[in-house]
Amino acid sequence: MPRPRQAGATAAALLVYATPAQVHRRALNTAYAPRLLNPSTRRSVTLVNRLLR
């Protein structure tokens, strides 16, 4: 007769899947990261931040 599983063993076996919103956000971050993180964009964002203060 098999032994019943303990709660910890069952909880450790749960798999976490990304939600559709997380998948969408990761895809957008991957697509736009090179454009948003280049030096010219950073300079323009810094300039706008200085102007708004």
N, C-alpha and C positions, 0 to 999 in steps of 0.2 A: 504494500500500500504506500503510495507516494506521500511524502511529508508536505504539509501546507507551507507555502512560501511566506517569508516574513515581509512586513511592509517595506522595509528598507531595500530589499532585493527587487521588489516590484517597482519602487520609485526610481531606482537606478536604471531600470530597463526602459523608462519612458524616453522617447525620442522627440526632440524639439525641431519643428519645421518652421521655416520663415513664412510669415504671413504675406499675402499679396502686396500689402503696402510696403513692407520691408524690402521685398524683391524689387519693386518699382523704384524706391528711394535709392537702393544700391545701384541700379542700372543708370539712373540719372546722375548720381555722383560720379560714376565711372566715365560717363559721356562728357560731362561738363568740367571735370576737374582740371584737365590740361588748359582749358580756356580761362578758368577762374583763378588759377594759381600761377599764371605767368607773370613776370616782373612788371610789364606795362599795366596790366589790370590792377596789380597791387598798388602801384604808384597812383593810379587814378582814384582808387578807393581811399587811399591815404589822403590825397588832396581834398576829396569831397568831405571826408570826416573832419579835416582841419577847417574847411569852410563852414561847416555846420555848427561848429563849437562856438 
